[in-house]
Structure formats: structure tokens, C-alpha cells
Amino acid sequence: MIQLSGLWTLTDASGEFTCPITLPGDGVSALYDAGLIPDPYWGRNEYDLRWIADRDWTAKRTVDLTDADVDLVISDLDTVATIRWNGQEVHTSKNMFRDYRVSLADVARVGENEVEIVFHSSTKAGAEEQARQPFFVPWHEQNSPIANGNMLRKVQCDFGWDWNIALAPFGQYGTLAVQSRKAARIEDLYITQSHENGTVSVSISAKTVNYEGPFTVTLDGQTVEADGSATITIDQPKLWWPAGLGEQPLYDLTVQAGNATETRRIGLRKMELITDKDDTGSMFKFRVNDVDVFAKGANWIPADALAGRITYEATRDLLQSALDANMNMIRVWGGGRYEPTSFYDTCDEMGLMVWQDFMFACNLYPSTEDYLSEVKAEVHDNVSRMHHHACIAVWCGDNELVGAFDWFEVSRNNRDTYLVSYDRLNRTIEQELKATDPNAIWWPSSPCAGPMNYGDAWHDDSKGDMHFWSVWHEGRDFDHYRDVSPRFCSEFGFQSYPSMNIIKTFADPKDWNIAAPVFESHQKNKGGNARIAETMFRYFRWPEKFEDFVWLSQIQQAMAIKTAVTHWRGLKPHCMGTLIWQLNDTWPVCSWSSLDYGGGWKMLHYMIQRFYAPVTVVCAPTENGYQLKGVNDHLDPVELTVSARTLDMQGESRALGKTKMTIGAQSEVMLDIPADQVKEGEIIVFLWHTEDGEAGGDHFAPWPYKTYHLPDSGLEMKQDGNKLTITAKQLSLFASVEADVPGRFSNNAFAVFPGLPVTVTFTPQDENATPTFSLRDLYSATVARNG
């Protein structure tokens, strides 16, 4: 196989712009790297660069061949493209989610060959496709300022989203090579596993090309010959478990047919989605190896808005951060992309279950025969590639397409037409999924109350998975999270601003104001800045400095999500999953993410690490007071001890109780605290530990923090290299350390009590960096400078 990756020459149709482009890569990054356009992520440059998507672009190079009987092998071709070989058109495509093999037998020659890829304007192609539809198919204009993205099988958030830049980039990101047409190869490799009586039978089927005779399969030290299919049985298998419940052993599987070899790493596990009816409605939970698992995780969006900037290392770092915060599931959201194989390999290794959406989100979509044929091929290609991964927990048809019927006037007025159109699309996806992988776990949509149910899953907490957005989009109090009891909440979130290190990458100090045009251009959710500010006024005293405002927005975000997660974990096993919106950012932006663009941890992510701990104690308000609930996600029961006290701002404290209980894999009420035991101006402080040494603590403020007369905490920091010791003379809430270089703290946004120092270590991204640290808490950010 001859690789065509490397340097090409990129030219627009007018000849105005010419520059090198590295493929795999994207055209916007190439133009920036060549100095032809300014940084698209800086200031308001985005709006002056949308012309790029309106033009056709051609990437060109030459390749020397010693054999002209070859195929072109290409994937992730973004998106509407024509390929010419020696001036002859050999391929057209309009779906970036497909794999292509193109015969060059009639056009290739021995010696030098000229290759051209014409990337046609996605804006023009989208408009042309819209014009061909039998009826108008609307897109979400508030999310996507670039029109008609729903017409193309392309990353939907490329056209903008309420957290993404809108540039509709183009490029090629996957395989790019030529291969002898005579070379033996293995296609349609399909792997299944059956668990019974302590053994696992792994069945392998494959189709070979340019090879006759049996192929060999090697697994777990066993090698067998197969004529189409084979089965290998493994006694006493080492089972794959989600993170936190066990190890993730992976077995190497090799299939060989002549000179062709395919390898896979597989984890042996039994995965089920349980939706049985119960007294409340119906369950929604994942069962792995016959054990019910509480899913703790977040939604994943593309690692960068410009695909050419996505690297394996950065992607792995983001997933590592999810794992380090005690997550065990990632939802690959339907407005992004099917991730590369390396993504799923990493999730296999880390024990991160994957909820995999098909790539449809928040719009209505065509259902013409031509469009559905593309969808069918897309489903086959991606399910074939990904189905064997242990991490794959469920395949979901789309994100929020059912709710989208009510977002557009045309579909509200003619719901039947659009419902039938949606059903054709959804049915096509389901049928091809099951044709490709009969054992696949299917869920029609998210949110969804169940198959053939087109009801309002946003507000139905009795069954299915739920998206709960009332707190953010409706501006409700954080306590409103406690008004619902989802069976599984697959989306919920609250915004914050990116950290100051990130803000400095897109805004000058003169634009450090949430009403400044530059800052507003990095807030893509309509009304988002006002909602952050209004909510902050509701809960906190107003910070004076912009840097304090940014920090407090992250504390506020963390408190919102903590309220939801701790309440819903306290409902276990009624609720069996919470997937926070969202884990990561695609560019420097105000958003719901817990990680900054580039992977730095916001204050939310530090708190996630604590409230997603496998064993914890949560505080839940009741009509009569407060309950402390023990929550256990381990396979075995734990002996859990909890003690609680009140604490006022003058340092006075009273005991509220102490108890010890055995907690199974669920939640249990451990302490009931009557309301009259907690006086105004007091907070509840509680500590817990297990017999095995797990320990933690937290506080609960019954009233908004702005009502507390915070004392001067006297917060201080002593530094010994990258080891920091934090002390306080009085109670310090949300004590936080920040560094001026990228890296990660061992702990952050914690409470510091007098006489109880907290030690924090910082690991810089660059081990040779010398960071400068700053320290703040709720008192210094909202009281000290305001009097």
C-alpha cells in the first residue's frame, strides 16, 4: 500500500489563494498555517472567514507508481468532493462518514501520476440539495448560522452550534492510499461473543478478496482454520469491566488470509440495556456481566472545531481526564463525528463505556431514496468498523430529532409529513445496524421514552432516557433539579466561562467584559451571558474583578451540576445514569464543558472527581429537613460511617449525629436532620469513611451563599516547588489555586477549615515549566474587595 498522506498543494477555484496542505488535514488550518488568514479562533475573526466555505478548493499532488493496476482507498473525505486521476474523474462523494475504494485501473499509469481532490463548496451544495427536496427540510437556525447543513452527511456542528464556531471546514482526515487491486485483503470482519457457564465462545466471520482457501484465526493462544467463519471457546475468561468495577483485559485477535492480516483487540463482556417495566414506568440501565452499572459520565463533542488540529495524544488526554474524574461512560453525541478507531481502542483500555449516537442532531433531515442510500452505507461502514469494541454499550439513532418536530413552524403545521419522513430515516438506521450487527443494542433516539414513542422525553422522568434542560434554558433555580427523578439523564448542563488562560488566547484585556463584542462572539448560546449573570446575582454577592467573575461562573456551574448529580445518585437504583453536558470544548468558548479547550480542568471537573467517587455521601433537602444518603457503586457492600455538624461563620459548631451502616450497591438514608436543627447562617458539614480507607467530606448550604456573612478567611499558600500547602484562619469556601501554565492540580475548589491545612500538588503539562500560582476563595472574590 502506498500512502498519499503528506504535502499537497491547495488552491481555490479563482486562483487567488495557493498554499501547502498536509493531508490528512483541513483547509482552514492550512490557510492559517500559511499565513493567508488570521487565527480563526481570535477575536471576531470567524465572521470574516466564512467566505472560505463558499468556494471550491482543489488539493493536488503527484505520485509515482510501479504498478498501475491499483485502487484508491480513502475515508473521512469532507465532504462533497470530486477526485480526478490524471485529469479523469474517478470518484464523486457527498458523505464524509463513508469508506471508499475506487478502481484506478483505467486511469493510473506507471511512473508519475497527478491526483486532484476538488472540495466543493458545502454552502452551495447544501442549498442545491435543499432545492431538490420534495418539501422544505428545516435546520436549527439558532444553532447553525450557516444554512442547510442538514442536507449534507457532514459534521453537523461544522455549521455552527450553541458552543461551536461556524466555518464549515473541508478536508480529509482518515485513510488516504493506493493499493494493488491484486492484493489479498479481508473485508467484513464480524466478531460476536456468547457467554455461558463461565466460558465465552467467540465467533469470527470474514470475507476475503483475491484469496482462495481457508483463513486462520488466532485468539488466546488458539489457532483455527476457517472457511468463512470459525468459533473459539475460552475457558475461565478474563472479563472486561467498566472503569471502577474491575480490570479491562483485552485479547489479541488475528485473522490471516495469505499476505493479508487483520487484528483486533477485544474485551470479553456481556452488555445489556434493561428497559423492563416497573412500578414507576420502565427501567433504563446498563447491565454488564450480569451486574447493574450506574453510568457516570459526560457527552463528547469533537475534540476540535478544525479536524486537522485533532491529535491522538490530545484526544487520549481528554478521555484520561474523564477516567480520572471517576467517569465510566462517554456519549459520542450525534452532531459530531464517528470517532477514529483509536478513540474506541482507548475507551476499551480505560473501561469507558460508549453511548454511540448516529450522526444526526437537532434538525430535520431528508428521506429521499438517494439520501437514505447514503445513510445505509454510512451505518454499515461504521458499525462494521466499530462493533467489536468492548466499550460500545448502545447505538442510538439520533440526538433530539423527535423534539425537533415542534421547533419549526413547517413541521408543527404538517407534523404527519415530517413524522413519516423521520420514521423512514430512523427505520433505515435501525435496519442497517441490525443487518450489520444482529447483536447490536439499539435505542431509537435521545431523549426517548421507548421504541415507537414520540412523546415529550424532556419532561417525562418515568421511563427511557431524559434530557433535562429546564434549569439552564428556563432560568430555573438549581433546586429544580430535585423536582425530577429520571431513570437515566443523558443530557443536562449549566454554562460557565473558560478559564483566564483560555480567555487570553482569544481576547485582549480591553475585551475582558461579557458585553464586549469579542466576548459575545465567543458565547454562542442566545442569552447565555445574561443567564450566567442573573443566576450569579441570585446565589452570590457580586464580584468586582473580571477574573473573579470568570472564576465564580465556574463555581456556579459546578454547584448546579453537583445539585443534579448528587440528587440523582441518591435515587439509585431508580436512577441509573447521569451524563453531563458536556465534557470538552471544540475551541475557546463560553460553554457547558467541564474541561477547557485544550483539556485543562475547570472547577466543575475537580468537583466531578469528588461527586462521582464510587462511594460518597450526598445531602438531600426534604420537606422536613435534610437527609444524608450513602451511595455505593462498588460490586460489594461497604461499611460506611458518616458524621455531621453545623458550622456558622463565626466558627461555632454543633453535632448533628453520627452513624454507621452497611450500604449495598445502591443509596441508603443514613441520617435524618430535622430542619429546626440547622439555623439561619449555618451550613451542614459532614465527613465519611469506609472500613477500607475511602474517605471524603462535603458541606451543604441551605441558603444562598450571598446570605452568609463570610469571615475574612485569611487564606494563605506556602509553596515548595509544585507542592502547595493551603491554610485558613477562618472558614474558606471553594478555595482554588490557578497556575499561569497548563497543567493539573491534585485537588481544587475545596473548603479549608482553621487548623486543617490542605496539600495540593500541581503537575505542569511541560515538566520544565515554572508556574506562578494565584489563590482565591469565595471571600476574596466576592467580599474582600466589595466591603
C-alpha positions, 0 to 999 in steps of 0.5 A: 500500500502506498500512502498519499498522506503528506504535502499537497498543494491547495488552491481555490477555484479563482486562483487567488489563494495557493498554499501547502496542505498536509493531508490528512488535514483541513483547509482552514488550518492550512490557510492559517498555517500559511499565513493567508488568514488570521487565527480563526479562533481570535477575536471576531475573526470567524465572521470574516472567514466564512467566505472560505466555505463558499468556494471550491478548493482543489488539493493536488499532488503527484505520485509515482507508481510501479504498478498501475493496476491499483485502487484508491482507498480513502475515508473521512473525505469532507465532504462533497468532493470530486477526485480526478486521476490524471485529469479523469474523474474517478470518484464523486462523494457527498458523505464524509462518514463513508469508506471508499475504494475506487478502481484506478485501473483505467486511469493510473499509469506507471511512473508519475501520476497527478491526483486532484481532490476538488472540495466543493463548496458545502454552502452551495451544495447544501442549498442545491440539495435543499432545492431538490427536496420534495418539501422544505427540510428545516435546520436549527437556525439558532444553532447553525448560522450557516444554512442547510447543513442538514442536507449534507452527511457532514459534521453537523456542528461544522455549521455552527452550534450553541458552543461551536464556531461556524466555518464549515471546514473541508478536508480529509482526515482518515485513510488516504492510499493506493493499493494493488487491486491484486492484493489479498485483503479481508473485508467484513470482519464480524466478531460476536461473543456468547457467554455461558457457564463461565466460558465465552465462545467467540465467533469470527466471520470474514470475507476475503478478496483475491484469496482462495482457501481457508483463513486462520484465526488466532485468539488466546493462544488458539489457532483455527482454520476457517472457511468463512467463519470459525468459533473459539471457546475460552475457558475461565475468561478474563472479563472486561469491566467498566472503569471502577468495577474491575480490570479491562483485559483485552485479547489479541485477535488475528485473522490471516488470509495469505499476505493479508492480516487483520487484528483486533483487540477485544474485551470479553463482556456481556452488555445489556440495556434493561428497559423492563417495566416497573412500578414507576414506568420502565427501567433504563440501565446498563447491565454488564456481566450480569451486574447493574452499572450506574453510568457516570459520565459526560457527552463528547463533542469533537475534540476540535472545531478544525479536524486537522488540529485533532491529535491522538495524544490530545484526544487520549488526554481528554478521555484520561481526564474523564477516567480520572474524574471517576467517569465510566461512560462517554456519549459520542453525541450525534452532531459530531463525528464517528470517532477514529478507531483509536478513540474506541481502542482507548475507551476499551483500555480505560473501561469507558463505556460508549453511548454511540449516537448516529450522526444526526442532531437537532434538525430535520433531515431528508428521506429521499431514496438517494439520501437514505442510500447514503445513510445505509452505507454510512451505518454499515461502514461504521458499525462494521468498523466499530462493533467489536469494541468492548466499550460500545454499550448502545447505538442510538439513532439520533440526538433530539430529532423527535423534539425537533418536530415542534421547533419549526413552524413547517413541521408543527403545521404538517407534523404527519409529513415530517413524522413519516419522513423521520420514521423512514430515516430512523427505520433505515438506521435501525435496519442497517445496524441490525443487518450489520450487527444482529447483536447490536443494542439499539435505542431509537433516539435521545431523549426517548421514552421507548421504541415507537414513542414520540412523546415529550422525553424532556419532561417525562422522568418515568421511563427511557432516557431524559434530557433535562434542560429546564434549569439552564434554558428556563432560568430555573433555580438549581433546586429544580433539579430535585423536582425530577427523578429520571431513570437515566439523564443523558443530557443536562448542563449549566454554562460557565466561562473558560478559564483566564488562560483560555480567555487570553488566547482569544481576547485582549484585556480591553475585551475582558467584559461579557458585553464586549463584542469579542466576548459575545462572539465567543458565547454562542448560546442566545442569552447565555451571558445574561443567564450566567449573570442573573443566576450569579446575582441570585446565589452570590454577592457580586464580584468586582474583578473580571477574573473573579467573575470568570472564576465564580461562573465556574463555581456556579456551574459546578454547584448546579451540576453537583445539585443534579448529580448528587440528587440523582445518585441518591435515587439509585437504583431508580436512577441509573445514569447521569451524563453531563453536558458536556465534557470538552470544548471544540475551541475557546468558548463560553460553554457547558464543558467541564474541561477547557479547550485544550483539556485543562480542568475547570472547577466543575471537573475537580468537583466531578472527581469528588461527586462521582467517587464510587462511594460518597455521601450526598445531602438531600433537602426534604420537606422536613429537613435534610437527609444524608444518603450513602451511595455505593457503586462498588460490586460489594457492600461497604461499611460506611460511617458518616458524621455531621455538624453545623458550622456558622461563620463565626466558627461555632459548631454543633453535632448533628449525629453520627452513624454507621451502616452497611450500604449495598450497591445502591443509596441508603438514608443514613441520617435524618436532620430535622430542619429546626436543627440547622439555623439561619447562617449555618451550613451542614458539614459532614465527613465519611469513611469506609472500613477500607480507607475511602474517605471524603467530606462535603458541606451543604448550604441551605441558603444562598451563599450571598446570605452568609456573612463570610469571615475574612478567611485569611487564606494563605499558600506556602509553596515548595516547588509544585507542592502547595500547602493551603491554610485558613484562619477562618472558614474558606469556601471553594478555595482554588489555586490557578497556575499561569501554565497548563497543567493539573492540580491534585485537588481544587475548589475545596473548603479549608477549615482553621487548623486543617491545612490542605496539600495540593500538588500541581503537575505542569503539562511541560515538566520544565515549566515554572508556574506562578500560582494565584489563590482565591476563595469565595471571600476574596472574590466576592467580599474582600474587595466589595466591603 
